[in-house]
Amino acid sequence: MTATLGDFDFSFDFDRPESFSYAVALREAAQGQRRGERTRAEICVAACHLLDRESLFDLKVSAICKAAKVAHGTFYIYFSDRHVLVSDLTLGFVGFVQQAMLAVAEANPDSSIRATTAAYFMLFEQNPGLMKCLVHNIESFPEAQDAFQKLNREWITTVVTRIERRLARDGKQNDISHEELMRRAYALGGMTDQYLSGLLLIGDPTLVTISQGREAVIDTLSLLWQRGLEP
């Protein structure tokens, strides 16, 4: 499953979970680029890893520079402050999420609901800090917020369009309205975000106990999507 980050081609592979990591994609995309691009990428990668371990509000420029192995002043060549850095990261990450979901859906047309649910799980698992910014702090980054809302709208429209085509093919197109399908899809998307946030970002102990591993969670969420969109 191949997509692009800028002009860089890369592949999403369920057998290689790190292929769903934005930090890995950024570093790979910078290979062979000019030194300045590699330095910028390392600053971004360092910020991604730090966000995985600490809150957005505890993120320090000094810690980013130390992790990226660059001088403090080097940071300000590329970013005016940490907010601009995280805003750029979240905006780019939204695009990365979209590319991953589309690539997986196109590669698995006969099992797209489970495949895209698995991809979304991987994106949460491999990018907890960035996902936390999107799910819990998105209002701090207006451009990323707009992009994330647009992503949700376009993805839900894509899902509903596919369901409507299937219903029409099966002679059931009048059993459920377009508006009802859209409402269900938005509700299912919110439910998925809430579940994965509790499991992978917050680590709710009860949720962790009953989830019983990645495949069980993907099976459950996929089933809910399938049942929820049935007439």
VEXZA-193396 format. One record per residue: residue in one letter; x, y negated, z negated of N, C-alpha, C in turn. Coordinates in steps of 0.2 Angstrom, whole numbers, padded with zeros to 4 digits, always signed. Layout:
N
aXYZXYZXYZ
...
END
This chain:
231
m+0004+0006+0000+0000+0000+0000+0004-0006+0000
t+0005-0010+0006+0009-0015+0006+0006-0022+0007
a+0009-0027+0004+0006-0034+0004+0012-0038+0004
t+0011-0045+0004+0016-0050+0004+0016-0055-0001
l+0022-0057-0004+0022-0062-0008+0026-0067-0005
g+0023-0073-0002+0026-0077+0002+0028-0074+0009
d+0034-0073+0011+0036-0070+0017+0039-0063+0015
f+0038-0061+0009+0041-0055+0007+0036-0049+0006
d+0038-0043+0010+0034-0037+0010+0036-0033+0004
f+0031-0030+0000+0032-0026-0005+0026-0021-0006
s+0027-0015-0009+0022-0010-0010+0019-0009-0017
f+0013-0007-0017+0010-0005-0023+0009+0002-0024
d+0012+0005-0029+0012+0013-0029+0010+0015-0036
f+0004+0019-0037+0002+0021-0043+0007+0025-0047
d+0011+0028-0043+0017+0033-0046+0023+0028-0049
r+0022+0022-0047+0028+0017-0049+0024+0011-0052
p+0022+0012-0058+0018+0006-0062+0021-0001-0061
e+0028-0001-0061+0031-0007-0061+0030-0011-0055
s+0028-0007-0050+0026-0011-0043+0020-0016-0044
f+0017-0015-0049+0011-0020-0051+0013-0025-0055
s+0020-0026-0057+0023-0031-0061+0024-0037-0057
y+0022-0043-0059+0023-0049-0055+0030-0051-0056
a+0033-0050-0062+0040-0051-0063+0045-0047-0059
v+0043-0041-0058+0047-0037-0053+0046-0039-0046
a+0040-0041-0044+0039-0044-0037+0043-0050-0036
l+0043-0055-0041+0047-0061-0041+0054-0060-0040
r+0057-0055-0044+0064-0054-0043+0066-0051-0037
e+0062-0046-0035+0063-0043-0028+0063-0047-0022
a+0058-0052-0023+0057-0057-0017+0063-0062-0017
a+0066-0063-0022+0072-0068-0023+0078-0064-0020
q+0079-0058-0020+0085-0055-0018+0087-0057-0010
g+0093-0059-0009+0095-0061-0003+0093-0068-0001
q+0090-0071-0006+0088-0078-0005+0094-0083-0007
r+0094-0089-0006+0099-0094-0009+0099-0094-0016
r+0105-0096-0019+0106-0096-0026+0101-0099-0030
g+0099-0105-0027+0094-0109-0031+0087-0105-0031
e+0085-0102-0026+0079-0098-0026+0080-0092-0031
r+0086-0089-0032+0087-0083-0036+0087-0086-0044
t+0090-0092-0045+0090-0095-0051+0082-0097-0054
r+0079-0100-0049+0072-0101-0051+0068-0095-0052
a+0069-0090-0048+0065-0083-0050+0067-0080-0056
e+0074-0081-0058+0076-0078-0065+0073-0082-0071
i+0072-0089-0070+0068-0092-0075+0061-0090-0075
c+0058-0089-0070+0051-0087-0070+0050-0080-0073
v+0055-0075-0071+0055-0068-0074+0056-0069-0081
a+0060-0073-0084+0062-0073-0091+0055-0076-0094
a+0052-0081-0092+0046-0083-0095+0040-0077-0095
c+0040-0074-0089+0035-0068-0089+0036-0063-0095
h+0042-0061-0096+0044-0056-0101+0043-0059-0108
l+0045-0066-0109+0043-0069-0116+0036-0069-0117
l+0032-0071-0112+0025-0071-0113+0022-0064-0115
d+0025-0059-0113+0023-0052-0115+0023-0051-0122
r+0028-0055-0125+0030-0053-0132+0027-0059-0137
e+0026-0065-0135+0024-0070-0139+0018-0074-0136
s+0015-0079-0140+0010-0082-0137+0012-0088-0133
l+0008-0090-0129+0009-0096-0124+0012-0102-0128
f+0009-0103-0134+0010-0109-0138+0017-0109-0142
d+0019-0103-0142+0026-0102-0145+0032-0102-0140
l+0030-0102-0134+0035-0102-0129+0039-0108-0129
k+0046-0107-0129+0051-0112-0129+0055-0112-0123
v+0057-0118-0121+0062-0119-0115+0068-0116-0117
s+0071-0117-0123+0077-0114-0125+0077-0107-0125
a+0072-0104-0127+0071-0096-0126+0071-0094-0119
i+0068-0097-0115+0067-0096-0108+0074-0096-0105
c+0078-0101-0106+0085-0102-0103+0090-0097-0106
k+0089-0095-0112+0093-0090-0115+0092-0083-0112
a+0085-0082-0111+0084-0075-0108+0086-0075-0100
a+0085-0081-0097+0087-0081-0090+0094-0082-0089
k+0098-0083-0094+0105-0085-0094+0107-0091-0090
v+0103-0096-0091+0105-0102-0087+0106-0108-0093
a+0109-0113-0091+0110-0119-0095+0103-0122-0096
h+0102-0126-0102+0096-0129-0103+0094-0134-0098
g+0099-0138-0096+0098-0143-0091+0096-0140-0084
t+0098-0134-0083+0096-0130-0076+0088-0130-0076
f+0085-0128-0081+0078-0127-0081+0075-0133-0078
y+0077-0139-0080+0073-0145-0078+0075-0147-0071
i+0079-0144-0067+0080-0144-0060+0074-0142-0056
y+0071-0137-0059+0066-0133-0056+0059-0135-0059
f+0058-0136-0065+0052-0137-0069+0053-0143-0073
s+0048-0148-0073+0048-0154-0078+0047-0152-0085
d+0043-0146-0086+0042-0144-0093+0039-0137-0093
r+0038-0134-0099+0036-0127-0099+0029-0126-0096
h+0025-0131-0097+0018-0131-0095+0017-0130-0087
v+0022-0134-0084+0022-0134-0077+0024-0127-0074
l+0029-0124-0078+0032-0118-0076+0026-0112-0077
v+0022-0112-0083+0017-0107-0084+0011-0109-0079
s+0010-0115-0077+0005-0116-0072+0007-0113-0066
d+0013-0114-0064+0015-0111-0057+0015-0104-0057
l+0017-0101-0063+0017-0094-0064+0009-0091-0063
t+0005-0094-0067-0002-0091-0067-0005-0092-0060
l-0004-0098-0057-0007-0099-0050-0004-0093-0045
g+0002-0092-0046+0005-0087-0041+0003-0080-0043
f+0002-0079-0050+0000-0072-0052-0007-0071-0049
v-0012-0076-0049-0018-0075-0046-0018-0072-0039
g-0013-0075-0035-0013-0073-0028-0010-0066-0028
f-0005-0064-0033-0003-0057-0033-0008-0052-0035
v-0012-0054-0039-0018-0050-0041-0023-0048-0035
q-0024-0054-0032-0028-0053-0026-0025-0049-0020
q-0019-0049-0019-0015-0045-0014-0015-0038-0016
a-0014-0037-0023-0014-0030-0025-0021-0027-0024
m-0026-0030-0026-0033-0027-0026-0035-0026-0019
l-0033-0030-0014-0035-0030-0007-0031-0024-0004
a-0024-0024-0006-0020-0018-0003-0022-0011-0005
v-0024-0011-0011-0027-0004-0014-0033-0002-0011
a-0038-0007-0010-0044-0006-0007-0044-0004+0000
e-0040-0007+0004-0039-0005+0011-0036+0002+0011
a-0031+0003+0007-0028+0010+0007-0032+0016+0005
n-0038+0014+0001-0042+0019-0002-0049+0018+0000
p-0051+0018+0006-0058+0016+0008-0064+0020+0005
d-0062+0027+0004-0067+0032+0002-0067+0032-0005
s-0063+0029-0009-0063+0029-0016-0061+0022-0019
s-0064+0017-0016-0061+0010-0017-0063+0008-0024
i-0068+0010-0027-0070+0008-0034-0065+0010-0039
r-0064+0017-0039-0059+0020-0043-0052+0017-0042
a-0050+0016-0036-0043+0014-0034-0042+0007-0036
t-0047+0003-0035-0046-0004-0037-0047-0005-0045
t-0051-0001-0048-0051-0001-0056-0044+0001-0058
a-0041+0006-0055-0035+0008-0057-0029+0003-0056
a-0030-0001-0051-0025-0006-0049-0026-0012-0054
y-0032-0013-0056-0033-0019-0061-0031-0017-0068
f-0031-0010-0070-0029-0008-0076-0021-0009-0076
m-0018-0007-0070-0011-0007-0070-0008-0015-0070
l-0012-0019-0067-0010-0026-0067-0011-0029-0075
f-0016-0027-0078-0016-0029-0085-0010-0026-0089
e-0009-0019-0088-0004-0016-0092+0003-0018-0090
q+0005-0020-0084+0011-0022-0082+0012-0030-0083
n+0007-0034-0084+0008-0041-0085+0003-0044-0091
p+0004-0041-0097+0000-0043-0102+0000-0051-0104
g+0006-0054-0103+0007-0061-0105+0003-0065-0100
l+0004-0064-0094+0001-0068-0089-0007-0066-0089
m-0009-0060-0090-0016-0059-0090-0019-0062-0096
k-0015-0063-0102-0018-0066-0108-0019-0074-0106
c-0014-0077-0102-0015-0084-0100-0022-0084-0096
l-0023-0080-0091-0029-0080-0087-0035-0079-0091
v-0035-0074-0095-0041-0072-0099-0043-0076-0105
h-0038-0078-0108-0039-0082-0114-0037-0089-0114
n-0033-0091-0110-0030-0098-0110-0031-0102-0103
i-0035-0099-0099-0036-0102-0092-0037-0109-0091
e-0041-0111-0096-0043-0118-0096-0038-0123-0096
s-0032-0121-0099-0026-0125-0099-0023-0126-0093
f-0025-0122-0088-0021-0123-0081-0027-0123-0076
p-0029-0129-0074-0035-0131-0070-0034-0127-0063
e-0028-0128-0060-0027-0125-0053-0028-0118-0053
a-0025-0115-0058-0025-0107-0059-0032-0105-0060
q-0036-0109-0065-0043-0108-0066-0047-0108-0060
d-0046-0113-0056-0050-0113-0049-0048-0107-0045
a-0042-0106-0045-0040-0100-0040-0043-0093-0043
f-0043-0092-0050-0045-0086-0053-0053-0086-0052
q-0056-0091-0052-0064-0091-0051-0065-0090-0044
k-0061-0092-0039-0062-0091-0032-0060-0084-0031
l-0055-0081-0034-0053-0074-0033-0059-0070-0035
n-0062-0071-0041-0068-0067-0044-0074-0067-0039
r-0075-0073-0037-0081-0074-0032-0080-0071-0026
e-0074-0071-0023-0073-0068-0016-0072-0060-0017
w-0070-0058-0023-0069-0051-0024-0076-0048-0025
i-0080-0051-0029-0087-0049-0031-0091-0049-0024
t-0090-0054-0020-0094-0054-0014-0092-0048-0009
t-0085-0047-0009-0083-0041-0005-0086-0035-0008
v-0086-0034-0014-0089-0027-0017-0096-0027-0015
v-0100-0032-0016-0107-0032-0015-0109-0031-0008
t-0105-0034-0003-0106-0033+0004-0105-0026+0006
r-0100-0023+0003-0099-0015+0004-0105-0011+0002
i-0107-0013-0004-0113-0009-0007-0119-0010-0003
e-0120-0016+0000-0126-0018+0004-0126-0014+0010
r-0120-0013+0013-0119-0010+0020-0121-0002+0018
r-0118+0000+0013-0120+0007+0011-0127+0009+0010
l-0130+0004+0007-0138+0005+0005-0142+0004+0012
a-0139+0000+0016-0143-0001+0023-0142+0006+0027
r-0136+0008+0027-0134+0015+0030-0139+0020+0028
d-0140+0020+0021-0144+0025+0018-0152+0024+0018
g-0154+0018+0021-0161+0016+0021-0163+0013+0015
k-0159+0011+0010-0161+0008+0004-0160+0001+0003
q-0159-0003+0008-0157-0010+0008-0162-0014+0004
n-0168-0012+0004-0173-0016+0001-0175-0014-0007
d-0171-0010-0009-0172-0007-0016-0169-0012-0021
i-0164-0016-0019-0161-0021-0024-0159-0027-0020
s-0160-0033-0023-0159-0039-0020-0152-0041-0020
h-0150-0045-0016-0143-0048-0016-0141-0051-0022
e-0146-0055-0025-0144-0059-0031-0143-0054-0037
e-0147-0049-0037-0147-0044-0042-0140-0040-0042
l-0138-0039-0036-0131-0035-0035-0126-0040-0038
m-0126-0046-0036-0121-0051-0038-0121-0052-0046
r-0127-0052-0049-0127-0053-0056-0124-0047-0059
r-0126-0041-0057-0123-0035-0060-0115-0035-0059
a-0113-0036-0053-0106-0036-0052-0102-0041-0056
y-0105-0047-0057-0102-0052-0062-0102-0049-0069
a-0107-0046-0071-0107-0043-0078-0102-0038-0078
l-0102-0033-0073-0097-0028-0074-0090-0030-0074
g-0089-0036-0070-0082-0039-0070-0080-0042-0077
g-0085-0045-0080-0084-0048-0087-0083-0042-0092
m-0087-0037-0091-0086-0031-0096-0079-0028-0095
t-0077-0027-0089-0070-0024-0088-0064-0029-0091
d-0065-0035-0090-0060-0040-0093-0060-0039-0100
q-0066-0039-0103-0067-0038-0111-0064-0032-0113
y-0065-0026-0110-0062-0020-0112-0055-0020-0112
l-0052-0021-0106-0045-0021-0105-0041-0026-0109
s-0044-0032-0110-0041-0037-0115-0041-0034-0122
g-0046-0031-0124-0046-0028-0131-0041-0022-0132
l-0041-0018-0126-0036-0012-0127-0029-0014-0126
l-0027-0018-0120-0021-0019-0118-0017-0026-0121
l-0022-0031-0122-0019-0037-0124-0019-0038-0132
i-0025-0036-0135-0026-0037-0142-0024-0031-0146
g-0025-0025-0143-0023-0019-0146-0028-0017-0152
d-0035-0018-0150-0040-0017-0155-0039-0009-0157
p-0038-0008-0164-0036-0001-0166-0042+0004-0164
t-0048+0002-0165-0053+0007-0163-0054+0008-0156
l-0053+0003-0152-0053+0004-0145-0047+0008-0142
v-0041+0007-0145-0035+0011-0144-0037+0019-0145
t-0040+0020-0151-0041+0027-0153-0046+0030-0148
i-0051+0027-0146-0056+0031-0142-0054+0031-0135
s-0050+0027-0133-0048+0026-0125-0045+0032-0123
q-0040+0035-0126-0037+0042-0125-0034+0042-0118
g-0030+0036-0117-0026+0036-0111-0028+0032-0105
r-0024+0031-0100-0025+0027-0094-0031+0030-0090
e-0030+0036-0089-0035+0040-0084-0042+0040-0087
a-0043+0041-0093-0049+0041-0096-0053+0035-0096
v-0049+0029-0097-0052+0022-0096-0054+0021-0089
i-0049+0022-0085-0051+0021-0078-0057+0025-0075
d-0058+0031-0078-0064+0035-0076-0070+0032-0079
t-0070+0030-0085-0076+0027-0088-0078+0020-0085
l-0073+0016-0084-0074+0009-0080-0077+0010-0073
s-0074+0015-0070-0076+0017-0063-0083+0019-0063
l-0085+0024-0068-0092+0026-0068-0097+0021-0069
l-0095+0016-0074-0099+0011-0075-0100+0006-0069
w-0095+0005-0065-0096+0001-0059-0100+0005-0054
q-0099+0011-0053-0103+0015-0049-0111+0015-0051
r-0112+0017-0057-0119+0017-0059-0122+0010-0060
g-0118+0005-0061-0121-0002-0062-0123-0004-0055
l-0120-0002-0050-0122-0005-0043-0127+0000-0039
e-0129+0005-0043-0134+0009-0039-0141+0006-0040
p-0145+0008-0035-0152+0005-0035-0156+0008-0041
END
